[in-house]
């Protein structure tokens, strides 16, 4: 959309990392691999965002272990820097989703934005009331309309919980069995999913929230020769 004077009217696109920092993420270097993968993906994410003329990409991060905390507020992608996280404590995913629902409320969110991208990374089983947190998230218009992606870090992740978070028959959790695959999936989410979310097939009208109409490409098949498996 072009405004008088020739400036392009951009819509906010929020991209939110939701990161499991529970004690089990210490095992086999999973938390170090996650930190590395997100840091490595940032330049690719920034380059992809440059071509998304409709979107003003804001990236933030929420961690959960014993409790949940925002570690990075919404930040312009070109200024975004990852803060390494450490692993300890429980897996309070429900609390994380409650915090997430608060930022997806209108306000502070605008009803003229693009569907947010929520990326959940977890290796285990929630230790609090996940269902209540998810229900609170889905009560918010942008929580329900969000593009929800989940990445299982290792075979012990609760796939049923990750499927519930996604809430779509068209997408399944992505299973990362080793650091190489985790890095590839994080880069795919940072670029391909970001780009698709910035270009919905139909636009929202009359300042109302409609179905997001975002078509997410199928993730590539990740083939790895690595012998270390989570």
C-alpha positions as a Markdown table, in Angstrom:
| # | Residue | x | y | z |
|---|---|---|---|---|
| 1 | Unk | 0.0 | 0.0 | 0.0 |
| 2 | Unk | 1.4 | 3.4 | -0.9 |
| 3 | Unk | 0.5 | 6.5 | 1.1 |
| 4 | Unk | 0.5 | 10.1 | -0.2 |
| 5 | Unk | 4.1 | 11.1 | -0.6 |
| 6 | Unk | 5.2 | 7.7 | -1.9 |
| 7 | Unk | 6.0 | 6.0 | 1.5 |
| 8 | Unk | 5.1 | 2.3 | 1.9 |
| 9 | Unk | 2.7 | 1.5 | 4.7 |
| 10 | Unk | 4.2 | -1.5 | 6.5 |
| 11 | Unk | 2.3 | -3.8 | 8.9 |
| 12 | Unk | 3.9 | -5.2 | 12.0 |
| 13 | Unk | 4.9 | -8.8 | 11.9 |
| 14 | Unk | 5.9 | -10.2 | 15.3 |
| 15 | Unk | 8.2 | -13.2 | 15.3 |
| 16 | Unk | 8.4 | -14.8 | 18.8 |
| 17 | Unk | 10.8 | -17.5 | 20.0 |
| 18 | Unk | 9.4 | -19.5 | 22.9 |
| 19 | Unk | 12.3 | -21.4 | 24.3 |
| 20 | Unk | 12.4 | -24.4 | 26.8 |
| 21 | Unk | 15.2 | -23.8 | 29.3 |
| 22 | Unk | 14.4 | -26.6 | 31.7 |
| 23 | Unk | 17.0 | -28.8 | 33.3 |
| 24 | Unk | 16.8 | -31.5 | 30.7 |
| 25 | Unk | 18.0 | -29.1 | 28.0 |
| 26 | Unk | 21.5 | -29.4 | 29.6 |
| 27 | Unk | 21.6 | -33.0 | 28.4 |
| 28 | Unk | 23.8 | -33.7 | 25.4 |
| 29 | Unk | 24.5 | -30.0 | 24.7 |
| 30 | Unk | 21.0 | -29.3 | 23.6 |
| 31 | Unk | 20.9 | -25.7 | 25.1 |
| 32 | Unk | 24.2 | -24.9 | 23.5 |
| 33 | Unk | 23.0 | -26.2 | 20.1 |
| 34 | Unk | 19.9 | -24.1 | 20.4 |
| 35 | Unk | 21.8 | -20.9 | 21.3 |
| 36 | Unk | 24.2 | -21.5 | 18.3 |
| 37 | Unk | 21.4 | -22.2 | 15.9 |
| 38 | Unk | 19.4 | -19.1 | 16.6 |
| 39 | Unk | 22.5 | -16.9 | 16.5 |
| 40 | Unk | 23.5 | -18.4 | 13.2 |
| 41 | Unk | 20.1 | -17.9 | 11.7 |
| 42 | Unk | 19.9 | -14.1 | 12.5 |
| 43 | Unk | 21.8 | -12.9 | 9.4 |
| 44 | Unk | 19.6 | -15.1 | 7.2 |
| 45 | Unk | 16.5 | -13.7 | 8.9 |
| 46 | Unk | 17.7 | -10.1 | 8.4 |
| 47 | Unk | 18.4 | -10.7 | 4.7 |
| 48 | Unk | 15.0 | -12.3 | 4.1 |
| 49 | Unk | 13.3 | -9.4 | 5.9 |
| 50 | Unk | 14.8 | -6.9 | 3.5 |
| 51 | Unk | 12.7 | -8.3 | 0.7 |
| 52 | Unk | 9.4 | -8.2 | 2.7 |
| 53 | Unk | 8.3 | -4.7 | 1.7 |
| 54 | Unk | 4.9 | -5.2 | 3.4 |
| 55 | Unk | 6.2 | -6.1 | 6.8 |
| 56 | Unk | 8.0 | -4.5 | 9.7 |
| 57 | Unk | 9.6 | -7.5 | 11.3 |
| 58 | Unk | 9.8 | -7.4 | 15.1 |
| 59 | Unk | 11.6 | -10.3 | 16.9 |
| 60 | Unk | 11.3 | -11.2 | 20.6 |
| 61 | Unk | 12.0 | -14.1 | 22.9 |
| 62 | Unk | 10.4 | -15.8 | 25.8 |
| 63 | Unk | 12.0 | -18.5 | 27.9 |
| 64 | Unk | 10.4 | -20.9 | 30.3 |
| 65 | Unk | 11.8 | -23.2 | 33.0 |
| 66 | Unk | 10.7 | -22.7 | 36.6 |
| 67 | Unk | 8.4 | -19.9 | 35.7 |
| 68 | Unk | 8.5 | -17.9 | 32.4 |
| 69 | Unk | 10.2 | -14.6 | 31.5 |
| 70 | Unk | 10.6 | -12.3 | 28.5 |
| 71 | Unk | 14.4 | -12.1 | 27.7 |
| 72 | Unk | 14.1 | -10.0 | 24.6 |
| 73 | Unk | 11.3 | -7.4 | 24.0 |
| 74 | Unk | 10.0 | -6.8 | 20.5 |
| 75 | Unk | 13.0 | -5.6 | 18.5 |
| 76 | Unk | 13.5 | -4.5 | 14.9 |
| 77 | Unk | 15.1 | -7.5 | 13.1 |
| 78 | Unk | 18.1 | -5.4 | 12.0 |
| 79 | Unk | 18.9 | -4.6 | 15.7 |
| 80 | Unk | 18.1 | -8.1 | 17.0 |
| 81 | Unk | 20.8 | -9.9 | 19.0 |
| 82 | Unk | 20.3 | -13.3 | 20.7 |
| 83 | Unk | 21.0 | -13.6 | 24.4 |
| 84 | Unk | 22.3 | -17.0 | 25.3 |
| 85 | Unk | 20.1 | -18.9 | 27.7 |
| 86 | Unk | 21.0 | -21.5 | 30.3 |
| 87 | Unk | 19.1 | -24.7 | 31.3 |
| 88 | Unk | 17.8 | -25.4 | 34.8 |
| 89 | Unk | 14.5 | -26.0 | 36.6 |
| 90 | Unk | 11.1 | -27.2 | 35.5 |
| 91 | Unk | 9.1 | -26.9 | 32.3 |
| 92 | Unk | 6.4 | -24.3 | 33.0 |
| 93 | Unk | 5.1 | -24.0 | 29.4 |
| 94 | Unk | 1.6 | -23.0 | 30.6 |
| 95 | Unk | 3.0 | -19.9 | 32.3 |
| 96 | Unk | 4.9 | -19.0 | 29.1 |
| 97 | Unk | 1.7 | -19.2 | 27.1 |
| 98 | Unk | -0.1 | -16.9 | 29.7 |
| 99 | Unk | 2.7 | -14.3 | 29.3 |
| 100 | Unk | 2.5 | -14.7 | 25.5 |
| 101 | Unk | -1.3 | -14.1 | 25.5 |
| 102 | Unk | -0.7 | -10.8 | 27.3 |
| 103 | Unk | 1.5 | -9.4 | 24.6 |
| 104 | Unk | -0.8 | -10.6 | 21.9 |
| 105 | Unk | -3.7 | -8.7 | 23.4 |
| 106 | Unk | -5.1 | -5.6 | 21.5 |
| 107 | Unk | -3.5 | -3.3 | 22.7 |
| 108 | Unk | -0.5 | -3.5 | 22.8 |
| 109 | Unk | -0.9 | -5.4 | 19.5 |
| 110 | Unk | -2.6 | -3.5 | 16.6 |
| 111 | Unk | -5.5 | -5.1 | 14.7 |
| 112 | Unk | -3.8 | -4.0 | 11.5 |
| 113 | Unk | -0.8 | -6.2 | 11.8 |
| 114 | Unk | 0.1 | -9.4 | 10.1 |
| 115 | Unk | -0.4 | -12.8 | 11.7 |
| 116 | Unk | 2.3 | -13.3 | 14.3 |
| 117 | Unk | 4.7 | -16.2 | 14.0 |
| 118 | Unk | 5.1 | -18.2 | 17.3 |
| 119 | Unk | 7.9 | -20.7 | 17.4 |
| 120 | Unk | 8.0 | -23.2 | 20.3 |
| 121 | Unk | 11.1 | -25.2 | 21.0 |
| 122 | Unk | 11.0 | -27.9 | 23.7 |
| 123 | Unk | 12.5 | -31.2 | 24.6 |
| 124 | Unk | 10.2 | -32.5 | 27.3 |
| 125 | Unk | 6.9 | -32.5 | 29.1 |
| 126 | Unk | 5.1 | -29.5 | 30.7 |
| 127 | Unk | 5.2 | -29.5 | 34.5 |
| 128 | Unk | 2.4 | -27.0 | 34.9 |
| 129 | Unk | -1.1 | -26.6 | 33.5 |
| 130 | Unk | -0.3 | -26.4 | 29.8 |
| 131 | Unk | -4.0 | -26.6 | 28.7 |
| 132 | Unk | -5.0 | -23.5 | 30.7 |
| 133 | Unk | -2.2 | -21.5 | 29.2 |
| 134 | Unk | -3.0 | -22.6 | 25.7 |
| 135 | Unk | -6.7 | -21.8 | 26.2 |
| 136 | Unk | -5.8 | -18.3 | 27.4 |
| 137 | Unk | -3.5 | -17.8 | 24.3 |
| 138 | Unk | -6.3 | -18.9 | 21.9 |
| 139 | Unk | -8.8 | -16.5 | 23.5 |
| 140 | Unk | -6.8 | -13.6 | 22.1 |
| 141 | Unk | -7.5 | -12.8 | 18.5 |
| 142 | Unk | -3.9 | -12.8 | 17.5 |
| 143 | Unk | -3.2 | -15.9 | 19.5 |
| 144 | Unk | -5.8 | -17.7 | 17.5 |
| 145 | Unk | -4.7 | -16.3 | 14.2 |
| 146 | Unk | -1.0 | -16.7 | 14.8 |
| 147 | Unk | 1.2 | -19.1 | 12.7 |
| 148 | Unk | 2.2 | -21.6 | 15.4 |
| 149 | Unk | 5.2 | -23.7 | 14.7 |
| 150 | Unk | 6.8 | -26.2 | 17.1 |
| 151 | Unk | 10.2 | -27.9 | 17.1 |
| 152 | Unk | 10.8 | -31.0 | 19.2 |
| 153 | Unk | 14.4 | -31.2 | 20.4 |
| 154 | Unk | 15.0 | -34.9 | 20.7 |
| 155 | Unk | 12.8 | -38.0 | 20.9 |
| 156 | Unk | 11.7 | -37.3 | 24.5 |
| 157 | Unk | 9.6 | -34.2 | 23.6 |
| 158 | Unk | 5.9 | -34.5 | 24.2 |
| 159 | Unk | 4.7 | -34.6 | 20.6 |
| 160 | Unk | 1.0 | -34.4 | 21.6 |
| 161 | Unk | 1.6 | -31.2 | 23.4 |
| 162 | Unk | 3.5 | -29.7 | 20.5 |
| 163 | Unk | 0.6 | -30.8 | 18.2 |
| 164 | Unk | -1.9 | -29.1 | 20.4 |
| 165 | Unk | 0.1 | -25.9 | 20.3 |
| 166 | Unk | 0.1 | -25.9 | 16.5 |
| 167 | Unk | -3.6 | -26.6 | 16.3 |
| 168 | Unk | -3.6 | -27.4 | 12.6 |
| 169 | Unk | -4.1 | -30.6 | 10.6 |
| 170 | Unk | -1.8 | -29.2 | 7.9 |
| 171 | Unk | 1.3 | -28.9 | 10.1 |
| 172 | Unk | 3.0 | -31.3 | 12.5 |
| 173 | Unk | 5.8 | -30.7 | 14.9 |
| 174 | Unk | 9.3 | -30.7 | 13.5 |
| 175 | Unk | 11.6 | -33.3 | 15.1 |
| 176 | Unk | 15.2 | -32.3 | 15.5 |
| 177 | Unk | 17.2 | -35.4 | 16.5 |
| 178 | Unk | 20.6 | -33.7 | 16.4 |
| 179 | Unk | 22.3 | -30.2 | 16.3 |
| 180 | Unk | 22.6 | -30.2 | 12.5 |
| 181 | Unk | 18.8 | -30.8 | 12.0 |
| 182 | Unk | 17.9 | -28.3 | 14.7 |
| 183 | Unk | 20.0 | -25.6 | 13.0 |
| 184 | Unk | 18.4 | -26.4 | 9.6 |
| 185 | Unk | 14.9 | -26.2 | 11.0 |
| 186 | Unk | 15.6 | -22.9 | 12.9 |
| 187 | Unk | 17.0 | -21.4 | 9.7 |
| 188 | Unk | 13.9 | -22.6 | 7.7 |
| 189 | Unk | 11.5 | -21.1 | 10.2 |
| 190 | Unk | 13.5 | -17.8 | 10.3 |
| 191 | Unk | 13.4 | -17.4 | 6.5 |
| 192 | Unk | 10.8 | -19.4 | 4.7 |
| 193 | Unk | 8.1 | -19.1 | 7.4 |
| 194 | Unk | 8.9 | -15.5 | 8.0 |
| 195 | Unk | 8.6 | -14.7 | 4.3 |
| 196 | Unk | 5.3 | -16.6 | 3.8 |
| 197 | Unk | 3.8 | -14.9 | 6.9 |
| 198 | Unk | 4.7 | -11.5 | 5.4 |
| 199 | Unk | 2.8 | -12.2 | 2.2 |
| 200 | Unk | -0.8 | -13.4 | 3.1 |
| 201 | Unk | -2.9 | -14.5 | 0.2 |
| 202 | Unk | -5.5 | -12.0 | 1.0 |
| 203 | Unk | -5.3 | -8.7 | 3.0 |
| 204 | Unk | -7.3 | -7.8 | 6.1 |
| 205 | Unk | -9.9 | -5.1 | 5.5 |
| 206 | Unk | -11.9 | -2.6 | 7.6 |
| 207 | Unk | -9.5 | -3.0 | 10.5 |
| 208 | Unk | -11.0 | -6.3 | 11.4 |
| 209 | Unk | -9.3 | -9.6 | 12.0 |
| 210 | Unk | -10.0 | -12.3 | 9.5 |
| 211 | Unk | -8.5 | -15.7 | 8.8 |
| 212 | Unk | -4.8 | -15.2 | 8.3 |
| 213 | Unk | -4.8 | -16.9 | 4.8 |
| 214 | Unk | -1.1 | -17.7 | 5.2 |
| 215 | Unk | 0.1 | -20.7 | 3.3 |
| 216 | Unk | 3.2 | -22.1 | 4.9 |
| 217 | Unk | 5.3 | -24.3 | 2.6 |
| 218 | Unk | 6.0 | -27.8 | 3.7 |
| 219 | Unk | 9.4 | -28.1 | 5.6 |
| 220 | Unk | 12.2 | -29.8 | 3.7 |
| 221 | Unk | 13.1 | -33.3 | 4.6 |
| 222 | Unk | 16.1 | -33.0 | 6.9 |
| 223 | Unk | 18.6 | -35.8 | 6.1 |
| 224 | Unk | 21.7 | -35.8 | 8.4 |
| 225 | Unk | 24.7 | -38.1 | 8.5 |
| 226 | Unk | 25.4 | -37.1 | 12.1 |
| 227 | Unk | 25.9 | -40.1 | 14.5 |
| 228 | Unk | 25.0 | -38.2 | 17.6 |
| 229 | Unk | 21.2 | -38.4 | 18.2 |
| 230 | Unk | 19.2 | -36.8 | 21.0 |
